[in-house]
Amino acid sequence: MVVYIFSVVNMLKRFSKLKHVGRFYDIAPGGIWFDKLTIIYGPNGCGKSTLVAILKSLINGDANLVKAKKSFAVAENQQIEVHFETDRIQNTYNFLNNKWNKINKNIIVFDDDFISNNIYSSDLVADKNKANLHR
């Protein structure tokens, strides 16, 4: 079981639409809201990495991260709608026609990439770990 932790300066509130993205063929999870710290866990193949790809894509607008997660045997375009809240102001981000309507640089995703680039274990400390720790 892999665990991903999402932390955002502006708080992730919910995904209101996930269409043709990974295992999410067409869902609108209306009742699922995230709190200040959200831990998403589950067995392999249930969509955790897909949510990580969506959030990483939203950071810099890299549509390839989402397109790489396109659902199998689907010709239609992917659609994503995700909501954040900053100082009680709601912000909605949409992925339509293979691009985001805007980006959100205030997202930090604590995943395997984050750990390998920023955290070290044992007695070996790589140069990239030292540089990232000072950043």
C-alpha positions as CSV (number, residue, x, y, z in Angstrom):
1,M,0.0,0.0,0.0
2,V,1.4,3.4,-1.0
3,V,0.4,6.6,0.8
4,Y,0.5,10.1,-0.7
5,I,0.0,13.2,1.4
6,F,-1.2,16.4,-0.2
7,S,-0.5,19.7,1.4
8,V,-1.4,23.0,-0.1
9,V,-0.9,26.7,0.9
10,N,-4.3,27.3,-0.6
11,M,-6.5,24.4,0.6
12,L,-7.6,21.7,-1.7
13,K,-11.4,21.4,-1.2
14,R,-12.6,18.8,-3.7
15,F,-12.6,17.2,-7.1
16,S,-16.0,17.8,-8.6
17,K,-15.4,16.2,-11.9
18,L,-13.0,13.5,-13.2
19,K,-13.7,12.2,-16.7
20,H,-11.6,9.8,-18.7
21,V,-8.6,10.2,-16.3
22,G,-7.1,6.8,-15.3
23,R,-9.7,4.7,-13.5
24,F,-12.1,7.7,-13.2
25,Y,-14.2,7.2,-16.3
26,D,-16.9,9.7,-15.5
27,I,-17.4,10.6,-11.8
28,A,-18.7,13.6,-9.9
29,P,-17.9,12.9,-6.3
30,G,-20.1,15.6,-4.8
31,G,-20.0,14.6,-1.2
32,I,-16.2,14.2,-0.8
33,W,-14.5,17.2,0.7
34,F,-10.9,17.5,1.8
35,D,-9.7,19.0,5.1
36,K,-6.5,21.0,5.9
37,L,-4.4,17.8,5.7
38,T,-5.6,14.9,3.7
39,I,-4.1,11.5,3.5
40,I,-5.2,9.3,0.6
41,Y,-4.4,5.6,0.8
42,G,-5.6,2.4,-0.7
43,P,-4.6,-0.7,-2.7
44,N,-2.7,-0.5,-5.9
45,G,-4.7,0.5,-8.9
46,C,-7.4,2.5,-7.2
47,G,-6.4,6.0,-8.5
48,K,-3.9,7.5,-6.0
49,S,-1.2,8.1,-8.6
50,T,-3.8,9.6,-10.9
51,L,-4.7,12.2,-8.3
52,V,-1.0,12.9,-7.8
53,A,-0.5,13.4,-11.6
54,I,-3.5,15.8,-11.7
55,L,-2.1,17.9,-8.9
56,K,1.4,17.9,-10.2
57,S,0.1,18.9,-13.6
58,L,-1.9,21.8,-12.1
59,I,1.3,23.2,-10.5
60,N,2.9,24.1,-13.8
61,G,0.2,23.4,-16.4
62,D,2.0,20.3,-17.8
63,A,-0.9,18.7,-19.6
64,N,1.2,15.7,-20.5
65,L,1.0,14.4,-16.9
66,V,-2.8,14.2,-17.3
67,K,-2.8,13.0,-20.8
68,A,-0.5,10.1,-19.8
69,K,-3.3,9.0,-17.5
70,K,-6.1,8.9,-20.1
71,S,-8.6,6.1,-19.6
72,F,-8.3,3.1,-21.9
73,A,-10.6,2.8,-24.9
74,V,-12.0,6.3,-24.7
75,A,-12.0,8.7,-27.6
76,E,-13.5,11.7,-25.8
77,N,-11.4,14.4,-24.2
78,Q,-10.5,14.4,-20.5
79,Q,-12.2,16.7,-18.1
80,I,-11.2,17.7,-14.6
81,E,-12.7,20.2,-12.2
82,V,-10.9,20.8,-8.9
83,H,-11.6,23.4,-6.2
84,F,-9.3,25.2,-3.8
85,E,-10.0,27.8,-1.2
86,T,-7.7,30.7,-0.3
87,D,-8.7,33.1,2.4
88,R,-12.3,32.0,2.0
89,I,-12.3,32.6,-1.7
90,Q,-13.2,29.6,-3.9
91,N,-11.0,29.0,-6.9
92,T,-12.0,26.5,-9.6
93,Y,-9.4,24.9,-12.0
94,N,-10.6,23.2,-15.1
95,F,-8.8,20.9,-17.5
96,L,-10.6,21.0,-20.9
97,N,-9.3,20.5,-24.4
98,N,-5.9,19.2,-23.1
99,K,-5.1,22.3,-21.0
100,W,-5.7,23.9,-17.7
101,N,-7.6,27.2,-17.5
102,K,-5.0,28.4,-15.0
103,I,-2.2,27.0,-12.8
104,N,-1.7,26.8,-9.1
105,K,1.9,27.1,-8.0
106,N,1.0,26.8,-4.3
107,I,0.6,23.0,-4.3
108,I,3.2,20.7,-2.6
109,V,2.8,17.0,-3.3
110,F,4.6,14.7,-0.8
111,D,5.2,11.6,-3.0
112,D,8.1,9.4,-4.0
113,D,9.6,12.1,-6.1
114,F,9.6,14.6,-3.3
115,I,11.2,12.1,-0.9
116,S,13.9,11.1,-3.4
117,N,14.7,14.7,-4.2
118,N,14.5,16.2,-0.7
119,I,14.9,13.6,2.0
120,Y,17.8,11.3,2.6
121,S,18.2,8.2,4.6
122,S,21.1,6.2,6.1
123,D,24.6,7.7,5.9
124,L,24.5,8.6,2.2
125,V,23.6,12.2,1.3
126,A,23.5,13.0,-2.4
127,D,24.4,16.5,-3.6
128,K,20.8,17.0,-4.8
129,N,19.5,16.3,-1.3
130,K,21.8,18.9,0.2
131,A,20.8,21.5,-2.4
132,N,17.1,20.9,-2.0
133,L,17.3,21.0,1.8
134,H,18.7,24.5,1.6
135,R,16.1,25.6,-0.9
